[in-house]
Amino acid sequence: MNSQNVTFQNHNMNWPMAALVIYPDNFDEQLSYPTVISVHPFGSCKEQTSGAIYGKALAQAGYVVIAFDASFQGESGGMPRYLEDPSQRVEDVSRAIDYAVSLPFVDSNCIVGIGVCGGGAYIINAALTEKRLKAVVGITPVNLGRLFREGFSEYNPLGVLTAMAEQRTLEAKGEALQVNELLPPSLDVATELGLTERDVFEATDYYKTARGQSEGGATKMLFSNAQRILSWDAFAFSETLLTQPVMTVIGKNIGAFGAYRDGHEVYGKAVASKDRQLVELDGISHYDLYDKDEPVAIAMAHILPFLEKHLLNNTNSVKYVIRDSAG
């Protein structure tokens, strides 16, 4: 299995996007392959779970995978840095598809999307209007707008919006940008501060240790420009616009970030979907599904048949073989 670092242009905003293209074993550029657009979590990057874990597993199953860094983050362009803009994150998906369909070995009728955590909600939201996606999978998906209106704002969204407005005015007048670190620097500090809630502690274990730490996964956010998040709902209009097959994979060990709740919400709303599936995994938490061998293997055992079922219905001349994870 080989991979290649590439860049492509975000023509709407005129900056380059950085991506990792992961190829299946025995890749032949003369053939046509099903392709996965892989979206990383909030505060993450392409070198972490979207590329190194799910990207690798899907490539081993016979897919070309494009795992990209969001605009303003990782190795992608865009200023100011560390900006989390839901509308841009969704537009990034379409730009990644634009790049994919320009490649001669990509079957443009067989493009699907996956995402982890915030990326899971972004890929589902993208599918509302991006009908080049033939199926989508949200792995422990988190609706970032809901999370910011609730837990991240301590259930005071108007207070946070007021603080953002005041800070943005200061920055417009020349004050330094306020970039917030989202996690404690270590597990020891998390314990000292009493930040032992499951999702917060496990996020620290993933992002702040050798387990998942990566230079591009900054776990930082520009505070003053994050107003759009609070008025955004990843699953709005899903009842009518989410027509593609959709799967959500969630662990039953529930944490404060709310993936279990959000996975159920997508499933409940996706009444227009051709095939909606909810996969609940006993004894598994949000961050177990980022990179731990057994939870990822169980998730992939559901994801691969789901994707194969719907991709094979979208082409008349299959020129590739989709293999299971042991193939």
C-alpha positions as CSV (number, residue, x, y, z in Angstrom):
1,M,0.0,0.0,0.0
2,N,1.5,3.3,-1.1
3,S,0.5,6.9,-0.4
4,Q,1.3,10.3,-1.9
5,N,1.2,13.8,-0.5
6,V,-0.6,16.1,-3.0
7,T,-2.0,19.6,-3.1
8,F,-5.0,20.9,-5.1
9,Q,-6.5,24.3,-5.3
10,N,-9.5,25.6,-3.4
11,H,-10.7,27.8,-6.2
12,N,-13.4,29.6,-4.3
13,M,-10.9,31.0,-1.8
14,N,-7.7,30.8,-3.8
15,W,-5.5,28.7,-1.5
16,P,-4.0,25.2,-1.7
17,M,-5.5,22.2,0.0
18,A,-3.1,19.5,1.3
19,A,-4.1,15.8,1.0
20,L,-2.8,12.3,1.4
21,V,-3.8,10.0,-1.4
22,I,-3.7,6.4,-0.2
23,Y,-3.6,3.7,-2.9
24,P,-4.7,0.0,-2.6
25,D,-2.2,-2.8,-3.0
26,N,-1.3,-3.6,-6.6
27,F,-2.6,-0.2,-7.7
28,D,-2.9,0.1,-11.5
29,E,-3.5,3.6,-12.7
30,Q,-5.0,2.1,-15.9
31,L,-7.9,0.8,-13.9
32,S,-10.9,2.6,-12.3
33,Y,-11.3,2.5,-8.5
34,P,-14.0,3.4,-6.0
35,T,-12.8,6.4,-4.0
36,V,-13.3,7.5,-0.4
37,I,-13.2,11.1,0.8
38,S,-12.0,10.9,4.4
39,V,-12.7,13.9,6.7
40,H,-10.7,14.4,9.9
41,P,-12.2,15.4,13.3
42,F,-12.3,18.9,14.8
43,G,-8.7,19.8,15.8
44,S,-7.2,16.9,13.9
45,C,-5.3,16.4,10.6
46,K,-5.0,14.0,7.8
47,E,-2.1,12.1,9.4
48,Q,-4.3,11.0,12.3
49,T,-7.4,8.8,12.3
50,S,-8.8,9.9,9.0
51,G,-5.7,8.9,7.1
52,A,-3.6,6.6,9.2
53,I,-6.4,4.4,10.5
54,Y,-9.6,4.5,8.4
55,G,-7.8,5.6,5.2
56,K,-5.3,2.8,5.5
57,A,-8.0,0.2,6.3
58,L,-10.1,1.3,3.3
59,A,-7.1,1.3,1.0
60,Q,-6.4,-2.3,2.1
61,A,-9.9,-3.1,1.1
62,G,-9.4,-1.9,-2.5
63,Y,-10.3,1.8,-2.3
64,V,-8.4,4.9,-3.3
65,V,-8.6,7.2,-0.3
66,I,-8.2,11.0,-0.2
67,A,-7.7,12.2,3.3
68,F,-7.2,16.0,3.4
69,D,-6.5,18.8,5.8
70,A,-9.3,21.3,6.4
71,S,-8.8,24.9,5.2
72,F,-7.0,27.0,7.8
73,Q,-5.6,23.9,9.4
74,G,-2.8,21.3,9.0
75,E,-0.8,21.8,5.8
76,S,-3.7,23.4,3.9
77,G,-3.8,27.1,3.2
78,G,-6.1,29.8,4.5
79,M,-5.8,32.6,6.9
80,P,-6.2,33.2,9.8
81,R,-4.9,29.9,11.1
82,Y,-6.9,27.6,13.4
83,L,-10.2,28.8,12.1
84,E,-13.0,26.3,12.4
85,D,-15.7,27.3,9.9
86,P,-18.4,24.7,9.3
87,S,-19.5,26.0,5.9
88,Q,-15.9,26.0,4.7
89,R,-15.4,22.5,6.1
90,V,-18.3,21.3,4.1
91,E,-17.1,23.2,1.0
92,D,-13.7,21.5,1.5
93,V,-15.4,18.1,0.8
94,S,-16.7,19.3,-2.5
95,R,-13.2,20.6,-3.4
96,A,-11.8,17.2,-2.5
97,I,-14.3,15.6,-4.8
98,D,-13.4,18.0,-7.6
99,Y,-9.9,16.9,-7.3
100,A,-10.8,13.2,-7.1
101,V,-12.9,13.3,-10.4
102,S,-9.9,14.9,-12.2
103,L,-7.9,11.7,-11.6
104,P,-8.2,9.2,-14.4
105,F,-8.2,6.2,-12.1
106,V,-11.1,7.4,-10.0
107,D,-14.6,6.1,-10.9
108,S,-16.6,9.3,-10.6
109,N,-19.8,7.2,-10.1
110,C,-18.3,5.5,-7.1
111,I,-17.3,8.2,-4.6
112,V,-18.3,7.8,-1.0
113,G,-17.4,9.7,2.2
114,I,-16.4,8.9,5.7
115,G,-15.6,11.1,8.6
116,V,-14.7,10.8,12.3
117,C,-16.1,12.8,15.1
118,G,-16.8,16.4,13.8
119,G,-15.7,15.0,10.4
120,G,-18.5,12.5,10.6
121,A,-21.1,15.2,10.9
122,Y,-19.4,17.3,8.2
123,I,-19.5,14.5,5.7
124,I,-23.1,13.8,6.4
125,N,-23.9,17.5,6.0
126,A,-22.0,17.6,2.8
127,A,-24.2,14.8,1.4
128,L,-27.3,17.0,1.8
129,T,-26.2,18.9,-1.3
130,E,-23.2,17.1,-2.7
131,K,-24.9,14.3,-4.7
132,R,-21.6,13.0,-6.1
133,L,-21.3,11.3,-2.8
134,K,-23.1,7.9,-3.3
135,A,-23.0,6.9,0.4
136,V,-21.7,8.4,3.6
137,V,-20.5,7.0,7.0
138,G,-20.2,9.0,10.2
139,I,-17.9,7.3,12.6
140,T,-18.8,8.5,16.1
141,P,-20.2,11.7,14.5
142,V,-20.4,14.9,16.6
143,N,-22.6,17.9,15.5
144,L,-20.2,20.6,16.4
145,G,-22.9,23.3,16.4
146,R,-24.9,21.5,19.0
147,L,-21.8,20.8,21.1
148,F,-20.8,24.5,21.0
149,R,-24.4,25.7,21.9
150,E,-24.4,23.3,24.8
151,G,-21.3,21.9,26.6
152,F,-18.6,24.0,25.0
153,S,-20.4,27.2,25.9
154,E,-21.5,25.8,29.3
155,Y,-25.1,26.2,28.0
156,N,-24.6,29.9,27.6
157,P,-24.3,30.4,23.8
158,L,-25.4,34.0,23.9
159,G,-22.7,34.8,26.5
160,V,-20.1,33.1,24.3
161,L,-21.2,35.0,21.2
162,T,-21.0,38.3,23.1
163,A,-17.4,37.4,24.2
164,M,-16.5,36.5,20.7
165,A,-17.8,39.8,19.4
166,E,-15.8,41.8,21.9
167,Q,-12.6,39.8,21.2
168,R,-13.1,40.2,17.4
169,T,-13.5,44.0,17.9
170,L,-10.2,44.1,19.8
171,E,-8.4,42.1,17.1
172,A,-9.8,44.4,14.4
173,K,-8.2,47.3,16.3
174,G,-4.8,45.6,16.4
175,E,-4.8,43.4,19.5
176,A,-3.4,39.9,19.3
177,L,-5.5,37.0,18.1
178,Q,-7.0,34.8,20.8
179,V,-6.2,31.2,20.0
180,N,-7.6,28.8,22.5
181,E,-6.0,25.5,23.4
182,L,-8.8,22.9,23.5
183,L,-7.2,20.2,25.7
184,P,-4.9,20.0,28.7
185,P,-1.2,19.4,27.7
186,S,-1.0,16.0,29.4
187,L,-2.9,13.3,31.2
188,D,-1.2,14.3,34.5
189,V,-2.4,17.9,34.1
190,A,-5.9,16.7,33.1
191,T,-6.0,14.7,36.3
192,E,-4.7,17.6,38.4
193,L,-7.4,19.8,37.0
194,G,-10.1,17.3,37.5
195,L,-10.7,17.0,33.8
196,T,-11.4,13.3,34.0
197,E,-14.8,13.2,32.1
198,R,-14.5,10.3,29.6
199,D,-14.3,12.2,26.3
200,V,-12.0,15.0,27.6
201,F,-9.6,12.5,29.2
202,E,-9.6,10.2,26.3
203,A,-9.1,13.1,23.9
204,T,-6.1,14.1,25.9
205,D,-4.8,10.5,25.7
206,Y,-5.1,10.5,22.0
207,Y,-4.0,14.0,21.0
208,K,-1.4,14.7,23.7
209,T,0.6,11.5,23.8
210,A,2.5,9.4,21.3
211,R,-0.6,7.4,20.7
212,G,-2.1,9.9,18.2
213,Q,-0.1,13.2,18.5
214,S,0.8,14.9,15.2
215,E,2.2,18.3,14.4
216,G,-0.8,19.1,12.1
217,G,-3.3,18.1,14.8
218,A,-3.1,21.4,16.7
219,T,-6.1,21.1,19.0
220,K,-6.4,24.9,18.8
221,M,-9.2,27.2,17.7
222,L,-9.3,30.9,16.9
223,F,-11.9,32.1,19.4
224,S,-13.0,35.4,17.8
225,N,-14.0,33.9,14.4
226,A,-16.0,30.9,15.6
227,Q,-19.4,32.6,15.8
228,R,-20.7,30.6,12.8
229,I,-20.3,27.4,14.7
230,L,-23.0,28.3,17.2
231,S,-25.6,28.9,14.5
232,W,-24.8,25.8,12.5
233,D,-26.6,22.5,12.6
234,A,-25.0,19.5,10.9
235,F,-28.3,17.7,10.5
236,A,-30.7,20.4,9.5
237,F,-32.8,19.5,6.5
238,S,-31.7,15.8,6.7
239,E,-35.4,14.7,6.6
240,T,-35.7,15.9,2.9
241,L,-32.1,16.3,1.5
242,L,-30.2,13.3,2.9
243,T,-31.2,10.9,0.2
244,Q,-28.0,8.8,0.0
245,P,-27.4,5.7,2.0
246,V,-26.0,6.7,5.4
247,M,-24.5,4.8,8.3
248,T,-23.6,6.0,11.8
249,V,-21.2,4.0,14.0
250,I,-21.3,4.8,17.7
251,G,-20.0,3.4,20.9
252,K,-22.3,2.8,23.9
253,N,-19.8,4.1,26.4
254,I,-21.2,7.6,26.3
255,G,-19.1,10.8,26.8
256,A,-19.8,14.5,27.0
257,F,-19.1,15.3,23.4
258,G,-22.4,13.6,22.4
259,A,-21.6,11.3,19.5
260,Y,-24.0,8.6,20.8
261,R,-26.9,11.2,20.8
262,D,-25.9,12.7,17.5
263,G,-25.6,9.3,15.8
264,H,-29.1,8.5,16.9
265,E,-30.4,11.9,15.7
266,V,-29.0,11.3,12.2
267,Y,-30.5,7.9,12.0
268,G,-33.9,9.3,13.2
269,K,-33.9,12.1,10.7
270,A,-32.7,10.3,7.6
271,V,-36.1,9.2,6.5
272,A,-35.4,10.1,2.9
273,S,-32.3,8.0,2.8
274,K,-32.2,5.0,0.5
275,D,-30.7,3.0,3.3
276,R,-30.1,4.3,6.9
277,Q,-28.2,2.2,9.3
278,L,-27.2,2.7,13.0
279,V,-24.4,0.6,14.4
280,E,-24.1,0.6,18.2
281,L,-21.1,-1.0,19.7
282,D,-21.1,-2.4,23.3
283,G,-18.2,-1.4,25.6
284,I,-16.7,1.0,23.1
285,S,-16.1,4.8,23.6
286,H,-15.8,7.7,21.3
287,Y,-12.0,7.7,21.2
288,D,-11.8,3.9,21.1
289,L,-13.1,4.3,17.5
290,Y,-10.3,6.6,16.6
291,D,-7.5,4.1,16.5
292,K,-7.9,1.0,18.8
293,D,-7.5,-2.2,16.9
294,E,-10.6,-4.1,18.0
295,P,-13.1,-1.3,17.9
296,V,-11.8,-0.1,14.4
297,A,-12.0,-3.7,13.1
298,I,-15.6,-4.1,14.4
299,A,-16.5,-0.8,12.8
300,M,-14.9,-1.7,9.5
301,A,-16.7,-5.1,9.5
302,H,-19.9,-3.0,9.2
303,I,-18.7,-0.2,7.0
304,L,-17.2,-2.3,4.2
305,P,-20.3,-4.4,3.3
306,F,-22.4,-1.2,3.5
307,L,-20.2,0.7,1.1
308,E,-19.8,-2.3,-1.3
309,K,-23.5,-2.8,-1.4
310,H,-24.2,0.7,-2.6
311,L,-21.1,1.2,-4.8
312,L,-21.7,-1.9,-6.9
313,N,-25.2,-0.5,-7.7
314,N,-23.7,2.7,-9.2
315,T,-21.7,1.3,-12.0
316,N,-22.3,-1.0,-15.0
317,S,-18.7,-2.1,-15.5
318,V,-16.9,-2.8,-12.3
319,K,-13.1,-2.7,-13.0
320,Y,-12.0,-3.2,-9.5
321,V,-12.3,-5.7,-6.7
322,I,-13.4,-4.5,-3.3
323,R,-11.8,-6.9,-0.7
324,D,-12.7,-7.3,2.9
325,S,-10.1,-6.3,5.5
326,A,-8.5,-9.7,5.4
327,G,-8.3,-9.9,1.6
